[in-house]
Amino acid sequence: MAVKAMGWAHSFPMSKGVRAGREWTRRRLESLPWAAAEPHTVDSVVLAVSELITNAHVHAHSDAHLVLTWDGDCLHVSVHDEDPTLPRQREPEPGEVSGRGVAIVRTLADEWGIRCQRQGKTVTACFRPEEADPDVGPHVAPDVDPARRPE
């Protein structure tokens, strides 16, 4: 069974990446068939992207490499950084301004996971919109071959 998917990738440098990542993500999501009907899902994805890029910049001291993949069922949000240290959920004290990123992503996403690699790690979160029709798949121009979902 072939999997049809569409996706986008972009790198966000430490110097100016988080805001740019949120804006870039929101623009890409506008092309998905469910985005207009599900602004809460779009907002959840954008918030998760912001947290994951922030973690790459602050904790990994690395540029963040973001990949968004829509496969007709799930929007996969993957952020790669160059630090192999796995993120951990913290229990921040009241009033602390950091330490909630992993908990936020875990709460917002339908699924999430971490894959260690030779040079760093990739954190992936899956978002399943309520209005997505799995039989429709991504909207792609008829003369364009959709990208295959990364393994």
Beta strands, then each sheet from edge to edge (+ up, - down):
strand 1: 6-12
strand 2: 64-70
strand 3: 75-81
strand 4: 111-117
strand 5: 120-127
sheet 1: 1+ 2- 3+ 5- 4+
end
